[in-house]
């Protein structure tokens, strides 16, 4: 399968094919255990596109990654914007409907449309023939994606089709450097958010791979989803899921490579996972605003390599990233150190650095230490009543550790961190309110502090 055009060509081409060139009978997706050819996929896209309005906005809430992909590419083929909010809470849906009165919900289950006008894409008959490949203007706005809220209020960002193609090509180059060949992409992460969207939908469909429909969560489900598709297999996941896979006492099918994002991956966990799963792990650095812009082999290196064409400039208000697939200059919410030769070191998030009695530390670093303590299932440090860079009196922690006491935890932490950063209080919970991606949003943490610390 031939990859899409280079950045220079994309920016100078008027249109791009909806899907990259490949034989009409090549397998482009697995809908469950059913292989889907390029011709079948295009017939499904054409069938759904014929039922869409001429213009407008859609909210794609399909539970199956396959039908999500059909609806997404059908909307792109008609020039319709797909909205990708960070959640589907009633108030958020109401806000979207008020902002976009023409909003249409695409779903594959009858009870998931949240009262919106809707179209059940899985019920629509495919077109009889695949027809000629649609061509899409490179600068056509395809998506409105919304930040996750992990560092504050969600914000909307526009993604054009040409830039999405370019990002998929860049990631495919890094993936194929590990796997040596296009792969069936199995993902444990939601595909309505940027990381899952890029790596489990656009990567296989625009970057020479094979999309899979399953969204496994538990280790046994991940093993089954991998076994359902032919080798080579590539796993898209998170540190939260990787830890569960390492701990699971089950066998996994051969995996050609793994990519991790959404939260910092420690070198210790990366080494354990590479050994347990017998696969190289590539960690991705990026955000909803930028998409992915750098990678590293975490088990072997602690610096990040910037994607070709991407540049980072350290300005007075912070690092600004430009070039490549970015729609425009973007200020990063991280503290970084440029190392040269296209590499940088990530020191922490601006909102992540805390100052206790004149000493500074990163909450992400403290979280990694906490969650790697024996007996700790999950945990997070919080800075009550603190603003960015403001000195605070004391940290707190929310911990899932059924067999440990607060004294046990503080004793273990004293072996690894300065006593000034010991959390007081420690609140024990049955589980943390993480999203399926493993993220613990700013709103969720604020709610925990309001309920237990006020």
N, C-alpha and C positions, 0 to 999 in steps of 0.2 A: 504494500500500500504506500502510495506516495504522500509525503507530508505536504502541508499547505505552504504558501509562499513565504519567502524571507520578509523581514521587517521592511526593508527598502521596497520590495515589490508590493507588499500589502498597502503601503501608504501611497503608492502610485497606481494601483489597480482600481478600476471603477467598481468592479464586483468580484465576489468570491463564490465558489460553489458551496451549497449548503453542507455537503459532505465531501471529503477529499476523494480523489480518484481511486477506484479499486474495482475488481471484477464484480459484475452484477450478482453473481452467486456466492460471493465471499461472505463468511459469517461475521456480522458486525455486532451481534448482541446475543445474549442468552436470556430468554424470558422464562424464568424458572429453569427447568431442564430442557426447554425447547430451543434449539438453535434458530436464530433469525438471520436470514440473508439480507444483503443490502437492498435487493429488490423488494422483499417483504417489508422491511423497515420503511422504505420510501412509500409503499402503498398505504401503510398505516398513517404516515405523516400526511399524505394527500387526502386520505379519508377524513381525518380530523380537520385539516385546513379548510376543507370544503364547508364545514359547519361553523366556522368562525366568522365573526363580523368583519367588514372590510378594514376597520381600524379599531383601536381601543387598547384596553389593558386587561391582562388575565392574571389570576392568582392560581398558581399550579400547586394543588394540594394532593397530587397522586401519591399513594403509599408505595407503589411499585416503581422502582427506578426505571424500568423499561417504559411504562406508560407515562411517567414523568418526562422521559426523554422524547417520546412521541409528541406529547403536548407542547413541550418547549420548542422543538424544531418546527412543528406545525405553526406555532405563533411567529417564530422568526421568519418562516417562509411567507407569511402574510404581512409582515411589517408591524406586528402587534407586540407591544412591550409586555414582558413578564415581570411581575413584582415578586421579589424574594425577601419578605420580611423576616426578622429574626425569631418571631414567634407567631402563634395564631390565637392569642388571647382575644376574648370578645371585644374588649375596648380597642385593641389594635385593629381588628377587622373592621370595626365600626369607623375608625379613623380613616382607614384606606378607602372604604366605601364613600365616605364624605368627600375625600380628596379626588377620587376617581369614580364618578357616578356611573360610568359605563363598565365597571369592573365585572368580569365574568370569571367564575371559578371553574377550573379544570380539575376533575377528580376521577378516581377509578372505583370509588365506593359511594353508594347512594347517600350515606349519612355523614359525609365529611365536608359539605359545602358551606356550613355555617350560615345558612339562610340566604346565601348569595344566588343570583341567577347562575346556573351551572350547566356543564356539559360533561357527561360521563364518557371519557375518551375510550375506555376499554370496551364500551358497548357499540361503538361506531364501526360499521363495516369498512374494511380497507378498500381503497380504489382497486379497480380491476387490473391495471398495469402501472408500473412505476413512473412512466412518463419521463420527460426530460428533466435533468437535474436543475432545481431552482438555483438562481444566482442572486446573491445578496450583496447590496452595497457595503463596502468595508466599513463605512462610517455610520451605518444604520444602528441606532440605539436598540439594543436587544433586551437589556435587563436593567431594572432598578434593584440593586442589592442594598441591604440595610445592615449596619454594623450590629454586632451581637449584643452590645450593652455590657460587655465584660469590663469596660473602662468608663462607663457613663451612659448617657442617653443615646439610643440608636440614631444613626444618621444615614441618609440615602445617598447612593453613589451610582452613576451611570456607567454601564459597560457596553461598548460597541462590538459588533460582530467581528470586525477585523482584528481588534485587540484580543478578543477571546480566542480566536484562531491562533494568533501569534503566541499567546501564553501556553496554549495546549501544545504547540510545536516545541516550545522551550522545555516544558516539563517532559515531553516525550523523549527528547534528547538525553536528559539526565536519567530517565528510567531505563532506556535502552542501553545506556552505558553500564548499568548494573545487570540487566537481564539478558542482554545480547539479542533480544527479539521482542516483537510486540506480544502483549500478554492479555489474558482475561483478567479484568480489573474487578476484584472483590473488595467492597468497602463496608466498614462498620460505622461509618459516619453519615449523618443526615445529608442528603443531596440538595436540600433547599438552602443550605448555607454555603459560603464561598469556597471553603476548602473542599467539602464534599462535591460541590458543583464542578469545580475545576478538575479534581482528581478522579472522580468516579463517573462523570458524565462527559465533560468536554475532552478530557484526556483520551478515553477510549474512542469516542466518536469523531473527534477532530485530529487526534494525534496518533493514529495507527495502533489501535488496540481493540478490545472487545468489551462491550458493556455487559454487566450482569445485573439482574433485577433484585436479587436478595439483599436484605438489610439485616445481617445477623448481629446479635448483641452478645449472647453468652458464648463461652469458648466452644462448646459442643456445636452450637449453631454456626460458628465461624468455620469449624472443621468441615461441617456438612456442606456449607456453601462453597468452600474451596474444592471439595471432592466432586461437586456437581458439574464442574467445568473442566475442560482439558488443560493440561500443562502447555506452555508455561503460565503460571498464576502469579499475580501481583496483588499484595494486600495493602489497602489504604486504611489507616487506623489512627489511634491516638495513644499517648502514654498510659492513659487510664485503662484502655483495652489491652495494651501490650502487657501490662502487669498481670492482668487476669489470665492471659494466654500463657505467660511464663509459669504461673502458679497451678494451672490446670493439669491434672493427671490424665491427659488423653493424647492420642497421636494425631498429628496434622499431616495432610498430604504435602508433597514437596512444594515449596514456595520459592519462586525465582527472585523475589525482592519485596521489600516492605517500605512504605513511606509513612511518616508520622508527623502530626502537627496538632494545633489547637492549644497546646501547653508545652512548657519546656520538658525536653527528654533528657534525663540524667545519663551521664556516661555509664554509670553502674547498671541502670536498667537496659540501656542499649546493648551492652556486652552480654548481659544475661539473656536478652531476647534473641540476639544473633546466634548465641550458642544453642538455646532451647529450640529455636525454629529453623536453624541452619540456613539463614538467609541474611543478606546484607540489608541494613536499615538506613535509609536516607531520611534525614529530618528536613522539613521545609520551614523557611522563615517567610512570613508575609502577613497580610491583613486583608480584611474586606476591602479597604480603600485601595490597596496596591495590587491585590492578588499576590501570588508567590513571587519572590524576587531573589531568593538565595537558598542554598542547600549546604548540608554538611553530612559527613559520615560520622555520627556522634560517637560511635564506639572507638574511633581512631583519632578524631580531631576536635578541637574546641573552637575553631574559627569557622566562619561562614564564607562560602564563595558566591559572589554576586553573579547573577545571570548575565550572559553576554548582552551588551547594549544597555544595561542598567547602570546608572551612576548615582553615587551618594555624595552629597556636598554637606559638610558640617557648617551650618550657619549659626548666627547668634541665637535664634530661637529654637535650634535643634537640627538634627539631620534631615535633609530634604532629598528625596529620591526622584529621579527623572529618567526618561528614555524607555527603550524597550516597548513593552505592551501597555505601559501606563497611559491613561487618558490625559494626564497633565502632571505638573509637579505636585508632590505629596509630602507633607511633613510627617515624619515618623514619631510615634509616641514612645521611643526607646532611647536609651543612652548607649551609644556605640563608640568603638575605637577603631579607626581605620588602620589596617595592618599593611596595606600595600599589596600589589599583585592581585587585585580584585578580591581581597579578603577583608573581613572586619570581625571584630569581637563584640559580642552582645553583652553589655554590662548590666542591663536591667531596664524595666519600663520607668518612664518618668513618674507615673502614678504608683509605681511599685516600690520606690525607694523611701524608706522610713528613717527618721532621725530620733533616736532615743538617748537622751542625756548626752547629746553631742556626738554619738556614734551612729554611723549610717550602715544600713544593710538592705538587701533586696528581699521582699516578701516571697518572691518566686524561689530564691535560694533557700530561705527558711522552710518553705513548703516542701521542697525536695528532701531536705534533711528529716523533717517530721514524718513524711509518708514512707521513708525507707527504714524507720525504726522497727525492730521486731515487735510484732503484735499490733501494729497500726494498720488498719484496713484503709483508712482515708483520713484526711485532715487538711486544715487550712489555717494559716495565721491571719489575723485581722488587726487593723489599727483603729480602734474606736475613736470617734470624734476627731479624726486627723484629716488635714487637708494636705495636698501634695507638697512635699518638702518641709512641712511644718513639724516642729519637734513635738513629740507626744510623750505622755507619762509612762505608758505601759502597753504592751501588746497583749492580745488575747488569742485563743485558739479554739476551734471547733474540731473535735476529733471523734472518729469511729474506731474504737479499740476495746472490744468487749472484755478482754482479760486483764486490762491494765488500769491502774489508778493514776490520779494526777501526780502523786509522788513518784511513781514508776516513770512517767513520761518526763518529768522535770529532771530526774536523776540521769536518764538516758540523754536528754538534750544537753545537759551540762558537759557531757563528754565531747560535744561537737560545736557548740555555739557559745558566744560570750554571755555571761549570766545576765547582762542588761537586757538581752532579747528573750529571756525566758517568759513564756506566756502566763499571765495571771489575770483573769481566771482561765482555766481549761474547762470547756463545756463538752460533755460527752453526749453524742447523738447516735441513733441507730443507723442513720445515713445522712449524707449531705445532699442538698437539693440541686444536684448537677443536671445539666442538660444531657441529652443522649450523646452529644459530641464529647462529653466529659468536662465541659466548661462550667465554671461556677460564676455566674454573672455578678456584676456590681450590685444590681438590685437584689439578688438572692442573698449576698453577703450583708447588705444593709438590713434586709429583713431579719436575718439571724441575729445581728447585733441589737436591733430594736426589740426583738422578742426575748433575748436572753441576757442582755447586758445593760439595758436601760433601767 
